Amino acid sequence: MNNSPVRTASRVSRVRSWFDTHAGNIFLLPSVFIILVLSIFPLIISAYLALSRLQFVQGGFDITFVGLRNFRKLITGSSRRHFRGDLEAIAPWQWVIVAIVTLLLCYALFRYLRGKPTIGGFIYRVITFAVLAWGSYFVMQNLSPEGRPGTLVVTLIYVFVGLFFQYFIGLSLALLTTQNIVGRRFFRVVFLLPMMITPVGIGYTFRMVTDTSKGPFKPLWQLFGLAETSWVNDPWGARWAVMITDIWQWTPFVFIILLAAIEGLPTELFEAAHVDGAGRLQIFWNITLPQIVPVSATIVLIRMIEAFKIVDLPNILTFGGPGTATESMTLHAFFSWRTLDIGGSAAIAYMLMLTSLFVCLTYTNLVYRKAVRR
């Protein structure tokens, strides 16, 4: 009887010790469970659907395993023109672009070999650079005079053209509002307004703006003789309408991050540069830009991941038209899902995932890590 309290205290001590040891795992279990339910399990199910044909029948649905048939349909089958576009002979100036890209990739591989190369790193770069070189040729085939971009190339255009202008305009606005000018606080607030509007609202706003026959800028279009011109009837006009809207929406995000990065730089560097007689361009090129490279690399990575998922703007502005000229891969998957082609929609989603994964991993391994280590 006297040993009972001692055994109870010992048991409680062991339980407490066990909880102290495994407390981190216990608190992580709910998060792991949520991730499994919301991410991993749907990913596995969608992978099975991408390899199957799902048909709705009376009283339920029927799933038939078809292997890679949904993927073959996108690459070589009935949906190849929709997904990969028309591949035609490229013009001489496009061969120049492909040659420049290939030479830059060869130069990057040469620089890597001059350092401390590893077998794994060399093989990875050879495969990646070969895919990038072929990718530049593939894009040029889509963009040739006789070609027609599919949803894959249209998505890549949205991503890289949008990123270029978003970063360039955002950096310019950030540099402008760090200057000692009148009303700079007012302009900082104004530049942030597009980011506070929902994508649907922005889509309908620009849909009205680009309407040359009934929109609010009709007098302006008439003044320039564009009253009878429709942006959405021309493939490139419609694409530019989507890209301009996306740039207008997301430039404030780039602007506010770069503004915070520039204002966080130590003032001693700029004071010393002024004392040494450096001009504004020299200060920007030798001090400001190198200091914000890590932040810039992070912004580009975040926006790259988000840009691959663009769906709302082309759907609202042009419904993917004319034809499929402005249709992104996400919108392509949505249209397939809406027509009850569930397996085809899942296959498109996986092609989008593989494309974005390859681009983002290539950027992370070849650019981002070096930029962050600066």
ABEGO torsion letter per residue (X at the ends): XAAAAAAAAAAAAAAAAAAAAAAAAAAAAAAAAAAAAAAAAAAAAAAAAAABBBBBBBGEBBBBBAEAAAAAAAAABAAAAAAAEBBBBBBAAAAAAAAAAAAAAAAAAAAAAABBBBAAAAAAAAAAAAAAAAAAAAAAAAABAABBBBAAAAAAAAAAAAAAAAAAAAAAAAAAAABBBBGAAAAAAAAAAAAABBAAAAAAAAAAAABAAABAAAAAAAAAGAAABBAAABAAAAAAAAAAAAAAAAAAAAAAAAAAAAAABBAAAAAAAAAAGBBAAAAAAAAAAAAAAAAAAAAAAAAAAAAAABAAAAAAAAGGOBEAAABBAAAAAAAAAAAGBAAAAAAAAAAAAAAAAAAAAAAAAAAAAAAAAX
